[in-house]
Amino acid sequence: MRKLLLALLCSLLCVTLLACGPSQAKPDARSTTSAARSRATLLAGVLPTVTQTPGPGQAQAVLPTWTPVPTPAPIGVSPEAPSPAAPSVAPTPAITATLPTTFTATTTAMPALSTAAPRTSTPASLPTSTVSVTPSTAPTAAPVVTPTLTATLTPEPTQEATPSATPGTAGKIAFTSNRDGNFEIYVVNADGSGVVRLTNDPAEDNRPAWSPDGGRIAFESNRSGDFEVYVMNADGSGLTRLTDSSSNDLFPAWSPDSTRVAFLSDRDGNWEIYVMNADGGGATNLTNNPADDFSPAWSPDGTRIAFDSDRSSNYEIWVMDANGGGATNLSNNPDGNVTPAWSPDGARIAFTSGRDGNWEIYVMNADGSGVTRLTDQPANDDQPRWSPNGRRIAFVSLRDGNPEIYVMNADGNEVARLTSNSAEEWDPAWSPQ
């Protein structure tokens, strides 16, 4: 009897050890979810990667790519197979051991954000009311008159927002397009009508910039082999070459008094901001920095120049004095900030940033404070340019599948598409009024 009891106790001990098995640590939620991801990104299941790399001879940002993020296993559920069944025990009519073999984990799914467009209320047709007056049945010699009164109310028509219906859209917008096979300079009315081609050359012509008096347009072209800065009359006539170097000179920007032109050049080994006289003479390096500097934009009073630079290891919006001194980082954001544009009153700077996962248009005060997002699209928006009175902003967007020119109010509302072409449209530049 003692031997039987001892055998039974040994069997129970073995069963208990097999059931417990080696201990395993519970997965930590921080190991599968990055705290840096936004709520919208988590719900979408994608993690954006923004890369800012200048193209050959221009400050072209590489548009963000989107990489699917695998869905992690629910927390608390072991990815391994269930625990093995317990080995058989010598049969006995007195003791029976039953081991759990199934583990159940309960997870709660996060509700998806609604992507439905807001409902638009349409004025319903008002009913027609008829008022009838029935005469008394008493006999009378007067004729019976049954007047019918009909009241019909017609709602006022709803006006569709278009660029031409908004104040501040006078003038023209120059832009670049390859609709005729290669990139050329075009001009369009601010309401999207009257597209006219200004240049006609087998080479590429890009980045038009109006002179402050509206009489001339500077631009970059590689018609001489490398990119150089040229100027022409606003109707495309009177072409003149301003720069003549063995390097690339591009991205012209007029000073407010029309006496100087800032531009980009790699003539000293890396991309730097230069300034020259309006006739092409007296070129001077303003930035003198081992990093790359792009996108010069004069302040309306001519005392400062905004630009973007990777001198802080990522692209930021900087501002310097017109002589190149006092460079200051305005954006201070690690996710790429490019293409600055001053408002006509000099109080604000519009720019492009990838800080929210893709390239969007933002605006900030001239000292870098008060950053506000103007566009909010899954597609990329870039190259903001102010209208002369500061009420509208032209920009490039890929929201309809290819780069096109759009305009919006300075607060981001009333977006309207100006160009509609299967080709690419870039570099909007608003003419002075």
C-alpha beads as a LAMMPS data file, in Angstrom:
LAMMPS data file: protein, C-alpha beads

433 atoms
432 bonds

1 atom types
1 bond types

-500.0 500.0 xlo xhi
-500.0 500.0 ylo yhi
-500.0 500.0 zlo zhi

Masses

1 110.0

Atoms # bond

1 1 1 0.000 0.000 0.000
2 1 1 2.854 2.405 0.855
3 1 1 4.454 1.727 -2.536
4 1 1 1.169 2.484 -4.307
5 1 1 0.721 5.818 -2.481
6 1 1 4.349 6.802 -3.201
7 1 1 3.887 6.076 -6.907
8 1 1 0.733 8.164 -7.028
9 1 1 2.468 11.165 -5.338
10 1 1 5.375 10.974 -7.835
11 1 1 2.944 10.911 -10.742
12 1 1 1.127 14.008 -9.462
13 1 1 4.425 15.895 -9.108
14 1 1 5.417 15.126 -12.727
15 1 1 2.027 16.225 -14.032
16 1 1 2.300 19.527 -12.164
17 1 1 5.784 20.286 -13.571
18 1 1 4.700 19.568 -17.165
19 1 1 1.632 21.759 -16.826
20 1 1 3.621 24.810 -15.618
21 1 1 6.449 24.633 -18.222
22 1 1 9.108 27.386 -18.684
23 1 1 7.944 30.948 -17.883
24 1 1 7.601 33.456 -20.825
25 1 1 7.587 37.278 -20.505
26 1 1 4.458 39.083 -21.700
27 1 1 5.095 41.244 -24.788
28 1 1 5.535 44.948 -24.010
29 1 1 3.180 47.229 -25.939
30 1 1 6.058 49.664 -26.614
31 1 1 7.905 46.960 -28.550
32 1 1 5.216 46.832 -31.219
33 1 1 3.901 50.408 -31.266
34 1 1 6.135 53.466 -31.750
35 1 1 5.114 56.389 -29.602
36 1 1 6.090 58.712 -32.458
37 1 1 3.291 57.479 -34.755
38 1 1 0.206 59.647 -34.998
39 1 1 -3.242 58.248 -34.270
40 1 1 -4.260 58.597 -37.898
41 1 1 -1.145 56.724 -39.025
42 1 1 -1.833 53.863 -36.624
43 1 1 -5.398 53.528 -37.868
44 1 1 -4.291 53.620 -41.489
45 1 1 -1.651 50.972 -40.842
46 1 1 1.126 52.812 -42.680
47 1 1 4.239 54.606 -41.542
48 1 1 5.335 57.574 -43.704
49 1 1 8.957 58.101 -44.596
50 1 1 9.899 61.608 -45.728
51 1 1 13.159 62.107 -47.571
52 1 1 14.431 65.482 -48.728
53 1 1 17.024 65.112 -51.465
54 1 1 17.853 67.898 -53.924
55 1 1 17.724 66.995 -57.569
56 1 1 20.500 67.790 -60.011
57 1 1 20.513 71.523 -60.237
58 1 1 17.442 72.317 -58.213
59 1 1 15.956 72.254 -54.737
60 1 1 13.573 69.460 -55.577
61 1 1 12.226 67.556 -52.604
62 1 1 11.816 63.798 -53.070
63 1 1 8.199 63.109 -52.317
64 1 1 7.453 60.886 -49.335
65 1 1 7.062 57.148 -49.873
66 1 1 4.623 55.020 -47.948
67 1 1 5.655 51.654 -46.508
68 1 1 3.047 49.195 -45.155
69 1 1 3.555 48.349 -41.490
70 1 1 2.717 44.735 -40.539
71 1 1 -0.040 44.333 -37.963
72 1 1 1.477 43.040 -34.704
73 1 1 0.107 40.004 -32.937
74 1 1 -2.478 40.883 -30.237
75 1 1 -0.778 41.603 -26.960
76 1 1 -0.981 38.723 -24.530
77 1 1 -1.221 35.990 -27.142
78 1 1 1.790 33.717 -27.515
79 1 1 2.711 33.026 -31.116
80 1 1 3.914 29.535 -30.206
81 1 1 1.883 26.353 -30.467
82 1 1 -0.334 25.333 -27.515
83 1 1 1.313 23.490 -24.629
84 1 1 1.864 19.795 -25.269
85 1 1 -0.537 17.329 -23.726
86 1 1 0.463 15.761 -20.417
87 1 1 1.982 12.290 -20.565
88 1 1 -0.125 9.350 -19.528
89 1 1 -0.210 8.382 -15.852
90 1 1 -0.620 4.958 -14.426
91 1 1 -4.386 4.373 -14.288
92 1 1 -5.978 4.588 -10.913
93 1 1 -9.629 4.727 -9.997
94 1 1 -9.030 7.285 -7.259
95 1 1 -7.120 10.255 -8.898
96 1 1 -7.725 11.993 -12.257
97 1 1 -5.688 15.082 -13.432
98 1 1 -7.117 17.390 -16.165
99 1 1 -4.790 20.024 -17.714
100 1 1 -5.857 23.205 -19.568
101 1 1 -4.693 23.209 -23.180
102 1 1 -6.464 26.318 -24.567
103 1 1 -5.655 29.941 -23.786
104 1 1 -8.052 32.698 -24.807
105 1 1 -7.058 36.360 -25.335
106 1 1 -9.570 39.122 -25.891
107 1 1 -8.595 42.250 -27.906
108 1 1 -10.618 45.371 -28.558
109 1 1 -10.272 46.875 -32.081
110 1 1 -9.773 50.623 -32.363
111 1 1 -12.622 52.210 -34.336
112 1 1 -11.605 53.456 -37.786
113 1 1 -11.786 57.129 -38.591
114 1 1 -14.609 58.095 -40.871
115 1 1 -13.463 59.193 -44.307
116 1 1 -16.913 60.092 -45.583
117 1 1 -17.163 63.532 -47.118
118 1 1 -19.298 66.013 -45.169
119 1 1 -22.856 66.120 -46.255
120 1 1 -23.896 69.012 -48.400
121 1 1 -27.353 70.391 -47.804
122 1 1 -29.313 71.250 -50.927
123 1 1 -32.306 73.618 -50.640
124 1 1 -35.441 71.527 -51.027
125 1 1 -38.210 72.718 -53.295
126 1 1 -40.824 74.618 -51.296
127 1 1 -44.449 73.431 -51.648
128 1 1 -46.950 75.495 -53.544
129 1 1 -49.721 76.680 -51.236
130 1 1 -53.187 77.392 -52.590
131 1 1 -55.724 79.441 -50.617
132 1 1 -59.347 79.094 -51.744
133 1 1 -62.281 81.244 -50.583
134 1 1 -65.697 79.547 -50.815
135 1 1 -68.733 81.865 -50.968
136 1 1 -71.772 81.482 -48.738
137 1 1 -74.550 79.159 -49.944
138 1 1 -77.133 81.865 -49.383
139 1 1 -78.681 83.093 -52.644
140 1 1 -77.363 86.394 -53.853
141 1 1 -77.692 88.406 -56.974
142 1 1 -73.991 89.179 -57.136
143 1 1 -71.799 86.890 -59.249
144 1 1 -69.887 84.203 -57.421
145 1 1 -66.131 84.855 -57.368
146 1 1 -63.710 82.190 -56.168
147 1 1 -60.248 83.781 -55.946
148 1 1 -57.178 81.523 -55.953
149 1 1 -54.030 82.795 -54.283
150 1 1 -50.771 80.953 -55.127
151 1 1 -47.588 81.693 -53.195
152 1 1 -44.338 80.296 -54.605
153 1 1 -41.007 80.899 -52.894
154 1 1 -37.875 80.423 -54.984
155 1 1 -34.601 79.866 -53.054
156 1 1 -31.627 81.948 -54.080
157 1 1 -29.135 80.047 -56.274
158 1 1 -25.959 78.817 -54.612
159 1 1 -22.803 80.235 -56.170
160 1 1 -19.968 77.812 -56.834
161 1 1 -16.625 79.048 -55.575
162 1 1 -14.191 79.718 -58.401
163 1 1 -10.909 81.645 -58.468
164 1 1 -12.444 84.420 -60.561
165 1 1 -15.243 84.920 -58.021
166 1 1 -12.818 85.641 -55.208
167 1 1 -11.217 89.052 -54.679
168 1 1 -7.495 89.165 -55.266
169 1 1 -7.272 87.029 -58.383
170 1 1 -6.406 89.748 -60.880
171 1 1 -3.267 89.357 -62.959
172 1 1 -1.612 86.325 -64.457
173 1 1 0.269 83.284 -63.225
174 1 1 3.378 82.061 -65.020
175 1 1 4.198 78.360 -64.694
176 1 1 6.228 75.497 -66.170
177 1 1 4.683 72.653 -68.169
178 1 1 5.774 69.798 -70.417
179 1 1 2.386 69.630 -72.163
180 1 1 4.097 70.203 -75.526
181 1 1 6.814 67.595 -75.043
182 1 1 9.428 69.395 -72.951
183 1 1 9.325 71.898 -70.094
184 1 1 8.495 75.418 -71.275
185 1 1 7.261 78.644 -69.651
186 1 1 3.528 79.394 -69.947
187 1 1 1.233 82.062 -68.554
188 1 1 -2.440 81.755 -67.589
189 1 1 -5.049 84.189 -66.318
190 1 1 -5.729 83.935 -62.604
191 1 1 -9.145 82.386 -63.344
192 1 1 -7.556 79.552 -65.374
193 1 1 -8.353 80.920 -68.823
194 1 1 -6.110 82.111 -71.627
195 1 1 -3.089 79.790 -71.450
196 1 1 -0.224 81.181 -73.584
197 1 1 3.162 79.589 -74.259
198 1 1 6.053 82.056 -73.854
199 1 1 9.163 79.970 -74.621
200 1 1 9.706 77.555 -77.469
201 1 1 13.032 75.758 -77.288
202 1 1 14.055 72.063 -77.381
203 1 1 15.821 72.566 -74.040
204 1 1 14.151 72.852 -70.627
205 1 1 12.896 76.194 -69.324
206 1 1 11.869 76.301 -65.660
207 1 1 11.067 78.457 -62.614
208 1 1 9.707 81.727 -64.019
209 1 1 10.046 84.816 -61.780
210 1 1 8.269 88.111 -62.564
211 1 1 10.127 91.380 -62.172
212 1 1 8.407 93.651 -59.608
213 1 1 7.121 95.957 -62.385
214 1 1 5.645 92.978 -64.259
215 1 1 7.521 93.828 -67.456
216 1 1 10.028 90.944 -67.466
217 1 1 10.320 87.295 -66.490
218 1 1 13.560 85.670 -65.365
219 1 1 13.886 81.889 -65.649
220 1 1 16.407 79.050 -65.814
221 1 1 17.228 77.106 -68.974
222 1 1 19.754 74.507 -70.123
223 1 1 19.581 75.607 -73.753
224 1 1 23.324 76.366 -73.654
225 1 1 24.231 72.936 -72.234
226 1 1 24.190 73.653 -68.508
227 1 1 21.533 75.593 -66.614
228 1 1 21.852 79.377 -66.790
229 1 1 19.640 82.310 -65.805
230 1 1 17.849 84.154 -68.623
231 1 1 15.401 87.059 -68.774
232 1 1 12.725 87.901 -71.346
233 1 1 9.900 90.372 -71.747
234 1 1 6.551 89.366 -70.287
235 1 1 5.319 88.428 -73.768
236 1 1 8.271 86.087 -74.424
237 1 1 10.288 88.464 -76.606
238 1 1 13.689 90.041 -75.981
239 1 1 15.515 87.001 -74.581
240 1 1 18.771 87.831 -72.735
241 1 1 21.224 85.519 -70.976
242 1 1 22.285 86.808 -67.525
243 1 1 24.751 84.160 -66.287
244 1 1 27.538 82.490 -68.225
245 1 1 29.504 79.944 -66.229
246 1 1 30.608 76.348 -66.644
247 1 1 28.452 75.374 -63.628
248 1 1 24.688 75.423 -63.114
249 1 1 22.933 78.692 -62.290
250 1 1 19.228 78.541 -61.589
251 1 1 16.260 79.556 -59.393
252 1 1 16.242 83.348 -60.067
253 1 1 14.479 85.722 -57.638
254 1 1 14.144 89.483 -58.205
255 1 1 14.864 92.026 -55.491
256 1 1 11.848 94.280 -54.761
257 1 1 13.505 97.274 -56.459
258 1 1 14.349 95.224 -59.611
259 1 1 18.044 96.111 -59.398
260 1 1 19.326 92.679 -58.338
261 1 1 18.586 89.006 -58.890
262 1 1 19.317 86.299 -56.329
263 1 1 19.987 82.844 -57.751
264 1 1 21.330 79.388 -56.957
265 1 1 24.695 78.116 -58.203
266 1 1 27.122 75.237 -57.665
267 1 1 30.071 77.165 -59.157
268 1 1 32.016 76.893 -55.870
269 1 1 31.506 73.155 -55.394
270 1 1 28.157 73.039 -53.591
271 1 1 24.798 74.776 -53.874
272 1 1 24.969 78.343 -52.602
273 1 1 22.819 81.488 -52.813
274 1 1 24.325 84.271 -54.955
275 1 1 23.170 87.738 -55.934
276 1 1 23.968 89.673 -59.117
277 1 1 22.984 92.916 -60.754
278 1 1 19.897 92.853 -62.961
279 1 1 22.176 92.889 -66.044
280 1 1 24.084 89.783 -64.871
281 1 1 27.184 91.508 -63.517
282 1 1 28.723 91.536 -60.035
283 1 1 27.779 88.020 -58.865
284 1 1 28.492 87.524 -55.152
285 1 1 28.236 84.415 -52.948
286 1 1 25.936 85.231 -50.007
287 1 1 25.796 81.980 -48.031
288 1 1 29.375 80.551 -48.076
289 1 1 28.437 77.397 -46.191
290 1 1 29.551 73.778 -46.746
291 1 1 25.889 72.691 -46.655
292 1 1 23.486 73.097 -49.590
293 1 1 21.283 76.206 -49.723
294 1 1 18.263 76.537 -52.024
295 1 1 15.123 78.514 -52.909
296 1 1 16.022 82.197 -52.326
297 1 1 13.048 84.503 -51.673
298 1 1 13.394 88.258 -51.005
299 1 1 11.414 89.941 -48.240
300 1 1 9.106 92.683 -49.608
301 1 1 11.286 95.430 -48.095
302 1 1 14.442 93.961 -49.658
303 1 1 16.348 93.671 -46.365
304 1 1 16.229 89.870 -45.956
305 1 1 16.283 86.679 -48.002
306 1 1 14.525 83.488 -46.931
307 1 1 15.854 80.145 -48.199
308 1 1 15.932 76.447 -47.311
309 1 1 19.110 74.656 -46.255
310 1 1 20.315 71.320 -44.879
311 1 1 23.007 72.976 -42.736
312 1 1 21.268 71.642 -39.587
313 1 1 21.322 68.039 -40.964
314 1 1 17.775 68.285 -42.360
315 1 1 16.091 70.877 -44.553
316 1 1 14.844 73.931 -42.674
317 1 1 13.571 77.405 -43.547
318 1 1 16.269 79.994 -42.853
319 1 1 16.397 83.770 -43.193
320 1 1 19.466 86.000 -43.609
321 1 1 20.215 89.637 -44.186
322 1 1 20.373 90.713 -47.830
323 1 1 24.183 90.815 -47.558
324 1 1 24.338 87.190 -46.336
325 1 1 24.819 87.864 -42.621
326 1 1 22.697 86.894 -39.614
327 1 1 21.377 83.532 -40.851
328 1 1 18.621 82.208 -38.542
329 1 1 16.697 78.929 -38.546
330 1 1 12.962 79.723 -38.548
331 1 1 11.273 76.320 -38.846
332 1 1 13.233 74.118 -36.396
333 1 1 11.469 70.911 -37.411
334 1 1 13.150 67.585 -38.273
335 1 1 10.739 66.496 -41.015
336 1 1 11.779 68.691 -43.948
337 1 1 10.783 72.321 -44.610
338 1 1 11.335 73.871 -48.063
339 1 1 10.277 76.498 -50.664
340 1 1 9.634 79.614 -48.547
341 1 1 7.499 82.478 -49.930
342 1 1 6.983 85.877 -48.226
343 1 1 3.514 87.394 -47.977
344 1 1 3.300 90.813 -49.698
345 1 1 3.160 92.617 -46.339
346 1 1 6.240 90.759 -45.083
347 1 1 4.439 89.490 -41.978
348 1 1 4.207 85.806 -42.928
349 1 1 6.078 83.098 -44.808
350 1 1 4.329 80.239 -46.598
351 1 1 6.334 77.033 -47.028
352 1 1 6.139 73.284 -47.667
353 1 1 6.707 70.752 -44.886
354 1 1 6.564 66.976 -44.401
355 1 1 5.956 67.236 -40.652
356 1 1 2.536 65.570 -40.826
357 1 1 3.495 62.592 -42.979
358 1 1 3.346 64.060 -46.481
359 1 1 4.161 67.387 -48.120
360 1 1 1.609 70.078 -47.232
361 1 1 1.440 73.893 -47.357
362 1 1 1.958 75.770 -44.073
363 1 1 2.270 79.407 -43.070
364 1 1 4.149 80.979 -40.157
365 1 1 4.932 84.428 -38.878
366 1 1 8.114 86.008 -40.206
367 1 1 9.880 85.174 -36.928
368 1 1 8.982 81.456 -37.188
369 1 1 6.118 81.495 -34.676
370 1 1 2.444 80.660 -35.239
371 1 1 2.798 77.754 -37.675
372 1 1 -0.553 76.933 -39.319
373 1 1 -1.336 74.131 -41.762
374 1 1 -3.260 75.313 -44.841
375 1 1 -3.718 72.120 -46.896
376 1 1 -4.761 68.696 -45.664
377 1 1 -4.663 66.099 -48.421
378 1 1 -3.291 62.549 -48.720
379 1 1 -1.536 63.747 -51.893
380 1 1 1.434 66.121 -51.852
381 1 1 1.134 69.932 -52.072
382 1 1 4.157 72.123 -52.798
383 1 1 5.532 75.471 -54.058
384 1 1 3.221 78.084 -52.453
385 1 1 3.198 81.550 -54.058
386 1 1 1.205 84.569 -52.807
387 1 1 -1.070 86.775 -54.908
388 1 1 0.014 90.452 -55.004
389 1 1 -2.575 91.525 -52.425
390 1 1 -1.955 88.534 -50.128
391 1 1 -5.498 87.156 -50.321
392 1 1 -4.731 84.070 -52.383
393 1 1 -1.968 81.463 -52.668
394 1 1 -1.120 79.508 -55.805
395 1 1 0.493 76.107 -55.345
396 1 1 1.189 72.730 -56.980
397 1 1 -0.736 69.619 -55.969
398 1 1 -0.828 65.959 -57.001
399 1 1 -4.325 65.442 -55.547
400 1 1 -5.803 64.691 -58.961
401 1 1 -3.058 62.263 -59.979
402 1 1 -0.490 64.549 -61.617
403 1 1 1.085 67.917 -60.750
404 1 1 -1.351 70.758 -61.469
405 1 1 -1.637 74.433 -60.470
406 1 1 -4.257 75.295 -57.831
407 1 1 -5.203 78.444 -55.932
408 1 1 -6.747 78.867 -52.485
409 1 1 -7.557 81.619 -50.030
410 1 1 -4.738 82.628 -47.707
411 1 1 -6.478 80.689 -44.912
412 1 1 -6.565 77.461 -46.954
413 1 1 -10.237 77.652 -48.011
414 1 1 -11.817 77.987 -51.473
415 1 1 -9.398 75.663 -53.305
416 1 1 -9.764 75.771 -57.090
417 1 1 -7.846 73.997 -59.845
418 1 1 -6.424 76.290 -62.550
419 1 1 -4.780 73.863 -64.978
420 1 1 -6.176 70.585 -66.243
421 1 1 -3.724 68.667 -68.340
422 1 1 -2.345 65.134 -68.414
423 1 1 1.177 66.617 -68.414
424 1 1 3.021 68.134 -65.431
425 1 1 2.558 71.736 -64.336
426 1 1 5.048 73.293 -61.841
427 1 1 6.547 76.559 -60.545
428 1 1 3.569 78.962 -60.245
429 1 1 4.547 82.645 -60.096
430 1 1 1.949 85.385 -59.648
431 1 1 2.425 88.557 -61.680
432 1 1 2.324 91.944 -59.909
433 1 1 -0.956 93.840 -60.218

Bonds

1 1 1 2
2 1 2 3
3 1 3 4
4 1 4 5
5 1 5 6
6 1 6 7
7 1 7 8
8 1 8 9
9 1 9 10
10 1 10 11
11 1 11 12
12 1 12 13
13 1 13 14
14 1 14 15
15 1 15 16
16 1 16 17
17 1 17 18
18 1 18 19
19 1 19 20
20 1 20 21
21 1 21 22
22 1 22 23
23 1 23 24
24 1 24 25
25 1 25 26
26 1 26 27
27 1 27 28
28 1 28 29
29 1 29 30
30 1 30 31
31 1 31 32
32 1 32 33
33 1 33 34
34 1 34 35
35 1 35 36
36 1 36 37
37 1 37 38
38 1 38 39
39 1 39 40
40 1 40 41
41 1 41 42
42 1 42 43
43 1 43 44
44 1 44 45
45 1 45 46
46 1 46 47
47 1 47 48
48 1 48 49
49 1 49 50
50 1 50 51
51 1 51 52
52 1 52 53
53 1 53 54
54 1 54 55
55 1 55 56
56 1 56 57
57 1 57 58
58 1 58 59
59 1 59 60
60 1 60 61
61 1 61 62
62 1 62 63
63 1 63 64
64 1 64 65
65 1 65 66
66 1 66 67
67 1 67 68
68 1 68 69
69 1 69 70
70 1 70 71
71 1 71 72
72 1 72 73
73 1 73 74
74 1 74 75
75 1 75 76
76 1 76 77
77 1 77 78
78 1 78 79
79 1 79 80
80 1 80 81
81 1 81 82
82 1 82 83
83 1 83 84
84 1 84 85
85 1 85 86
86 1 86 87
87 1 87 88
88 1 88 89
89 1 89 90
90 1 90 91
91 1 91 92
92 1 92 93
93 1 93 94
94 1 94 95
95 1 95 96
96 1 96 97
97 1 97 98
98 1 98 99
99 1 99 100
100 1 100 101
101 1 101 102
102 1 102 103
103 1 103 104
104 1 104 105
105 1 105 106
106 1 106 107
107 1 107 108
108 1 108 109
109 1 109 110
110 1 110 111
111 1 111 112
112 1 112 113
113 1 113 114
114 1 114 115
115 1 115 116
116 1 116 117
117 1 117 118
118 1 118 119
119 1 119 120
120 1 120 121
121 1 121 122
122 1 122 123
123 1 123 124
124 1 124 125
125 1 125 126
126 1 126 127
127 1 127 128
128 1 128 129
129 1 129 130
130 1 130 131
131 1 131 132
132 1 132 133
133 1 133 134
134 1 134 135
135 1 135 136
136 1 136 137
137 1 137 138
138 1 138 139
139 1 139 140
140 1 140 141
141 1 141 142
142 1 142 143
143 1 143 144
144 1 144 145
145 1 145 146
146 1 146 147
147 1 147 148
148 1 148 149
149 1 149 150
150 1 150 151
151 1 151 152
152 1 152 153
153 1 153 154
154 1 154 155
155 1 155 156
156 1 156 157
157 1 157 158
158 1 158 159
159 1 159 160
160 1 160 161
161 1 161 162
162 1 162 163
163 1 163 164
164 1 164 165
165 1 165 166
166 1 166 167
167 1 167 168
168 1 168 169
169 1 169 170
170 1 170 171
171 1 171 172
172 1 172 173
173 1 173 174
174 1 174 175
175 1 175 176
176 1 176 177
177 1 177 178
178 1 178 179
179 1 179 180
180 1 180 181
181 1 181 182
182 1 182 183
183 1 183 184
184 1 184 185
185 1 185 186
186 1 186 187
187 1 187 188
188 1 188 189
189 1 189 190
190 1 190 191
191 1 191 192
192 1 192 193
193 1 193 194
194 1 194 195
195 1 195 196
196 1 196 197
197 1 197 198
198 1 198 199
199 1 199 200
200 1 200 201
201 1 201 202
202 1 202 203
203 1 203 204
204 1 204 205
205 1 205 206
206 1 206 207
207 1 207 208
208 1 208 209
209 1 209 210
210 1 210 211
211 1 211 212
212 1 212 213
213 1 213 214
214 1 214 215
215 1 215 216
216 1 216 217
217 1 217 218
218 1 218 219
219 1 219 220
220 1 220 221
221 1 221 222
222 1 222 223
223 1 223 224
224 1 224 225
225 1 225 226
226 1 226 227
227 1 227 228
228 1 228 229
229 1 229 230
230 1 230 231
231 1 231 232
232 1 232 233
233 1 233 234
234 1 234 235
235 1 235 236
236 1 236 237
237 1 237 238
238 1 238 239
239 1 239 240
240 1 240 241
241 1 241 242
242 1 242 243
243 1 243 244
244 1 244 245
245 1 245 246
246 1 246 247
247 1 247 248
248 1 248 249
249 1 249 250
250 1 250 251
251 1 251 252
252 1 252 253
253 1 253 254
254 1 254 255
255 1 255 256
256 1 256 257
257 1 257 258
258 1 258 259
259 1 259 260
260 1 260 261
261 1 261 262
262 1 262 263
263 1 263 264
264 1 264 265
265 1 265 266
266 1 266 267
267 1 267 268
268 1 268 269
269 1 269 270
270 1 270 271
271 1 271 272
272 1 272 273
273 1 273 274
274 1 274 275
275 1 275 276
276 1 276 277
277 1 277 278
278 1 278 279
279 1 279 280
280 1 280 281
281 1 281 282
282 1 282 283
283 1 283 284
284 1 284 285
285 1 285 286
286 1 286 287
287 1 287 288
288 1 288 289
289 1 289 290
290 1 290 291
291 1 291 292
292 1 292 293
293 1 293 294
294 1 294 295
295 1 295 296
296 1 296 297
297 1 297 298
298 1 298 299
299 1 299 300
300 1 300 301
301 1 301 302
302 1 302 303
303 1 303 304
304 1 304 305
305 1 305 306
306 1 306 307
307 1 307 308
308 1 308 309
309 1 309 310
310 1 310 311
311 1 311 312
312 1 312 313
313 1 313 314
314 1 314 315
315 1 315 316
316 1 316 317
317 1 317 318
318 1 318 319
319 1 319 320
320 1 320 321
321 1 321 322
322 1 322 323
323 1 323 324
324 1 324 325
325 1 325 326
326 1 326 327
327 1 327 328
328 1 328 329
329 1 329 330
330 1 330 331
331 1 331 332
332 1 332 333
333 1 333 334
334 1 334 335
335 1 335 336
336 1 336 337
337 1 337 338
338 1 338 339
339 1 339 340
340 1 340 341
341 1 341 342
342 1 342 343
343 1 343 344
344 1 344 345
345 1 345 346
346 1 346 347
347 1 347 348
348 1 348 349
349 1 349 350
350 1 350 351
351 1 351 352
352 1 352 353
353 1 353 354
354 1 354 355
355 1 355 356
356 1 356 357
357 1 357 358
358 1 358 359
359 1 359 360
360 1 360 361
361 1 361 362
362 1 362 363
363 1 363 364
364 1 364 365
365 1 365 366
366 1 366 367
367 1 367 368
368 1 368 369
369 1 369 370
370 1 370 371
371 1 371 372
372 1 372 373
373 1 373 374
374 1 374 375
375 1 375 376
376 1 376 377
377 1 377 378
378 1 378 379
379 1 379 380
380 1 380 381
381 1 381 382
382 1 382 383
383 1 383 384
384 1 384 385
385 1 385 386
386 1 386 387
387 1 387 388
388 1 388 389
389 1 389 390
390 1 390 391
391 1 391 392
392 1 392 393
393 1 393 394
394 1 394 395
395 1 395 396
396 1 396 397
397 1 397 398
398 1 398 399
399 1 399 400
400 1 400 401
401 1 401 402
402 1 402 403
403 1 403 404
404 1 404 405
405 1 405 406
406 1 406 407
407 1 407 408
408 1 408 409
409 1 409 410
410 1 410 411
411 1 411 412
412 1 412 413
413 1 413 414
414 1 414 415
415 1 415 416
416 1 416 417
417 1 417 418
418 1 418 419
419 1 419 420
420 1 420 421
421 1 421 422
422 1 422 423
423 1 423 424
424 1 424 425
425 1 425 426
426 1 426 427
427 1 427 428
428 1 428 429
429 1 429 430
430 1 430 431
431 1 431 432
432 1 432 433
